Amino acid sequence: ADESSGYESESAGGERASAAGGTRGRQRRARTAFTSEQVCRLEKTFQRQKYLGASERRKLAAALQLSEMQIKTWFQNRRMKLKRQI
C-alpha cells in the first residue's frame, strides 16, 4: 500500500493554509495517518508503559518508520485520552 509520512509537501496546500487562517508564513503540518499496524504496536507499548525514555522512543520510531516526534506526540495524546476516560 502507498503510505505517506503524514506531512503535507511544501508545494501542496501552502497557499491554502496561509490564505485561510493567516498563519504568517508558518505552515501547519498535516495530520499523520497512522497505519493499523502502527497503531496496534503503539497501543501494545502504551499498555506496558505510559511513558517512553529517549532510547525506547528511538527504537520504536525506527521499528515503525515514524519520527521520534511523532511517537512522542502520539504518547502525549494517548495519555490525555486516558485521562479524559478516567
C-alpha positions as CSV (number, residue, x, y, z in Angstrom):
1,A,0.0,0.0,0.0
2,D,1.1,3.5,-0.7
3,E,1.9,5.0,2.7
4,S,2.5,8.7,3.3
5,S,4.7,10.2,6.0
6,G,1.6,12.2,7.1
7,Y,3.2,15.5,6.2
8,E,2.0,17.8,3.5
9,S,4.6,18.6,0.9
10,E,5.7,22.3,0.7
11,S,4.2,22.6,-2.7
12,A,0.8,21.1,-1.8
13,G,-1.5,23.5,0.0
14,G,0.9,26.1,1.2
15,E,-1.1,28.9,-0.2
16,R,-4.3,27.5,1.1
17,A,-3.1,27.4,4.7
18,S,-1.9,31.0,4.7
19,A,-4.9,32.3,2.9
20,A,-7.4,30.5,5.1
21,G,-6.0,31.2,8.6
22,G,-3.4,33.9,8.4
23,T,-0.6,31.7,9.6
24,R,2.0,34.4,8.8
25,G,4.3,32.2,6.7
26,R,4.2,29.3,9.1
27,Q,2.6,26.2,7.6
28,R,0.7,23.8,9.8
29,R,1.7,20.2,9.4
30,A,-0.9,17.8,8.0
31,R,-2.3,15.2,10.4
32,T,-0.3,11.9,10.5
33,A,-2.2,9.0,9.1
34,F,-1.0,6.0,11.1
35,T,-1.5,2.5,9.7
36,S,-3.4,0.0,11.7
37,E,-0.2,-1.9,12.3
38,Q,1.5,1.2,13.7
39,V,-1.5,1.9,16.0
40,C,-1.6,-1.7,17.2
41,R,2.1,-1.6,18.1
42,L,1.8,1.8,19.8
43,E,-1.2,0.7,21.8
44,K,0.5,-2.5,22.9
45,T,3.6,-0.5,24.0
46,F,1.3,2.0,25.8
47,Q,-0.4,-0.8,27.8
48,R,3.0,-1.9,29.1
49,Q,4.4,1.6,29.8
50,K,2.7,5.0,29.7
51,Y,6.0,6.9,29.3
52,L,8.9,6.1,27.0
53,G,12.5,7.1,27.5
54,A,14.6,8.5,24.7
55,S,16.2,5.2,23.8
56,E,12.9,3.3,23.8
57,R,11.3,6.1,21.7
58,R,14.2,5.9,19.2
59,K,13.8,2.1,18.8
60,L,10.1,2.3,18.4
61,A,10.3,5.1,15.9
62,A,12.8,3.1,13.8
63,A,10.7,0.0,14.0
64,L,7.5,1.8,12.9
65,Q,9.2,4.1,10.4
66,L,8.0,7.2,12.2
67,S,9.8,10.1,13.6
68,E,10.6,10.4,17.3
69,M,8.5,13.5,17.5
70,Q,5.5,11.5,16.1
71,I,6.0,8.8,18.7
72,K,6.3,11.4,21.5
73,T,3.2,13.3,20.3
74,W,1.2,10.1,20.0
75,F,2.1,9.1,23.6
76,Q,1.2,12.6,24.9
77,N,-2.2,12.4,23.1
78,R,-2.8,8.9,24.3
79,R,-2.1,9.8,27.9
80,M,-4.6,12.7,27.6
81,K,-7.2,10.4,26.1
82,L,-6.7,8.0,29.1
83,K,-7.0,11.0,31.5
84,R,-10.3,12.0,29.9
85,Q,-11.7,8.5,30.0
86,I,-10.9,8.3,33.8
